Amino acid sequence: MAVLTYLDNATTSWPKPEVVIRTLGTFLERASGVPLRPGNRLATETWEAIERVRERLAAFFGVPDPRRVLFTASGTDALNLAIKGLLGPGDHVVTTAIEHDAVRRPLRTLELFGVTTTRVGVGPDGLVDPVDMQRALRPNTRLVIIGHASNVTGALQPVVEIANRAHVQGTLVLVNAAQTAGVIPFTLDDLGADLLALSGHKWLLGPPGTGVLVLGPRVDPSELAPLREGATARDLPDITQLWSLPERYEAGTPNAVGIVALGAALEWLVQEGFTTLSARLRRLADRLVAGLETIPGVRLLSPSDPPRRVAVISCLVSGWRPVDLASVLEKTYRIVVGAGLHGASEACRTLGAYPHGTVRLSPGWCTTEEDIDRVILAVAELARTPSRAD
Ligand SMILES: Cc1ncc(COP(=O)(O)O)c(C=O)c1O
């Protein structure tokens, strides 16, 4: 049977580099997994291993104080912490109409408790205009939330310009980098982000159950409430308040094995040459787009201009429901793609791809040019034989 061609890295990266899988196993075998119980060597080693990953992430994203790198259970968890921790009744938020549900849903809940939201529309290419974002600011705008790249179209938003305009009136900026961290080299400062939410299991090549929230210097921890409280890795004497970082946000036994494997993934990315990998992904996306553009009946929803997108390419194929096309691609051609609303139903609605969503193709570090050509041929073949008129 032919090997699997996996083009669903925007959902989760697969396969993971060998060292990530090995680290998961050896760490579980050798360490206690529960950081720092006084006098317990295994626990101390676990704690030190976690702190090394924190330092590595801080260096990767240009954060001078590693204590401002917080481990979370996922990108969703990081976004919930930022959104629910910062916002309260009377606050206003500016965001876009194409955000992931991990942004949209916490905001919808907060709207029931007196937070108001303005969702700025996007152009046909999925890009938002920074001027429109600025116009939506109000005196009580506490937070601007922007996805660095859309998980539906891969459209890279002009985050720097959006952040600069928000900072003029002192508004904090939360950047959701789930689809760009590990894809494009950047630091917190490069983006102008005050809070950066990351998913560990996507392009950073870590295991599921890992995420990160990075706090920039403008974020005062006393204004960011934790989502959970409890025991922390370091024994803190104060029962009522945990102001110290990162403990304030990391109560409970952490996912030590996942965090350490995420660290191994990060090291792998750096050693392999992150910028080279990044350029390769871009070339694969360009090849894919160039191929799909030539197929009659295929409508691309991703920006055609290469600098405006990451390697997350959505399309619609005439006569096919995305989920049906994906199913045939897998069964007949052994090609795995994403299909449906991608956890971003509002984005799909905004882009005119509701309720069925899109077919999403996202190559990864393992994808070859031959894989891309095979996918283009398969889509071309299926586009000639629609399953049914939609
Ligand atoms: C843009 C975006 N934000 C947030 C998330 C949530 O990340 P996680 O799967 O780590 O919770 C995803 C995952 O699909 C995403 O694509």
The ligand as an SDF file (V2000), in Angstrom:
LIG
                    3D

 16 16  0  0  0  0  0  0  0  0999 V2000
   -5.4930   29.7240   14.5050 C   0  0  0  0  0  0  0  0  0  0  0  0
   -5.6260   28.7320   15.6070 C   0  0  0  0  0  0  0  0  0  0  0  0
   -5.7830   29.1710   16.8530 N   0  0  0  0  0  0  0  0  0  0  0  0
   -5.8750   28.3270   17.8880 C   0  0  0  0  0  0  0  0  0  0  0  0
   -5.8580   26.9790   17.7140 C   0  0  0  0  0  0  0  0  0  0  0  0
   -5.9690   26.0640   18.8820 C   0  0  0  0  0  0  0  0  0  0  0  0
   -4.7450   25.4380   19.1390 O   0  0  0  0  0  0  0  0  0  0  0  0
   -4.7140   24.0770   20.0100 P   0  0  0  0  0  0  0  0  0  0  0  0
   -5.0680   22.9630   19.0890 O   0  0  0  0  0  0  0  0  0  0  0  0
   -3.2900   23.9870   20.4760 O   0  0  0  0  0  0  0  0  0  0  0  0
   -5.6660   24.2460   21.1140 O   0  0  0  0  0  0  0  0  0  0  0  0
   -5.7360   26.4720   16.4240 C   0  0  0  0  0  0  0  0  0  0  0  0
   -5.7870   25.0120   16.1630 C   0  0  0  0  0  0  0  0  0  0  0  0
   -6.4640   24.5500   15.2930 O   0  0  0  0  0  0  0  0  0  0  0  0
   -5.5920   27.3750   15.3440 C   0  0  0  0  0  0  0  0  0  0  0  0
   -5.4390   26.9410   14.0870 O   0  0  0  0  0  0  0  0  0  0  0  0
  1  2  1  0
  2  3  1  0
  2 15  2  0
  3  4  2  0
  4  5  1  0
  5  6  1  0
  5 12  2  0
  6  7  1  0
  7  8  1  0
  8  9  2  0
  8 10  1  0
  8 11  1  0
 12 13  1  0
 12 15  1  0
 13 14  2  0
 15 16  1  0
M  END
$$$$
